[in-house]
């Protein structure tokens, strides 16, 4: 796996996690 790919995936998962947290509120 590419380092850039891992970074993008990490950013995307963090973003979706924050989004789901906002939806829970």
MOLIN-V764727 format. One line per field, one symbol per residue. psi: psi as a letter, one per 30 degrees, with the letter a starting at -180 (. if undefined). burial: I if it has 24 or more other ideal C-beta (glycine too) atoms within 12 Angstrom, else O. A space follows every 50 residues. Layout:
BEGIN
psi = ???
burial = ???
END
This chain:
BEGIN
psi = kleeeeeeeeeeeeeeeeeeeeee.
burial = OOOOOOOOOOOOOOOOOOOOOOOOO
END
